[in-house]
Structures are given as structure tokens and as C-alpha cells.
Amino acid sequence: MGNPDIQELNQRAGQLRSLADHIDSLVDSAKNHSTTGMKSWSGPNADDVRGKLKTWQTKCGTVAKALRDEAQQCTQDAKDLQDKKK
């Protein structure tokens, strides 16, 4: 059986990537609906909401990237542990 530390790091990496994907998609539905599903919606409120959704999409993307970077580090740490075993 494999090293439990390696397995845990790989499992964490997978969970972090899954969470990053989820966070990346959080705002998509609302943003798409406000821009394509409600084309006739206009005015200052519409512009404000669309602007805030874009800001939140950017923030979610930033968080998702940080999680993916951390997942990559876990994967690299697991690989380094595996290489030390050899």
C-alpha cells in the first residue's frame, strides 16, 4: 500500500481543484442570465448589478486560482515524497 502522506496530499489536491471549479462557476449563472437572458433590462440598476456580478466573477476567479495553485503545490509535494521513496 502507498504512503498515506502521498495519498492524503493527492486527495487534498483533488478536493482543492474541485472546490476551485465550484467557486469559478458560482457567479456564471447569474451573470449569464443578467447579460443574455435579460437583454431588455436596462437602466442604472441593471448596470450596477451587471457591474457587481462582473466584480464578483473576478473575485471568484482570483480565489479559484489561489486554490489551484495550492492544489498544484500539494501535487508537487506528493511527487517529491514519492521521488524520495525511490
PyMOL commands that set and color helices and strands:
alter all, ss='L'
color gray80, all
select helices_A, chain A and resi 4-25+28-37+44-85
alter helices_A, ss='H'
color red, helices_A
deselect
rebuild
show_as cartoon
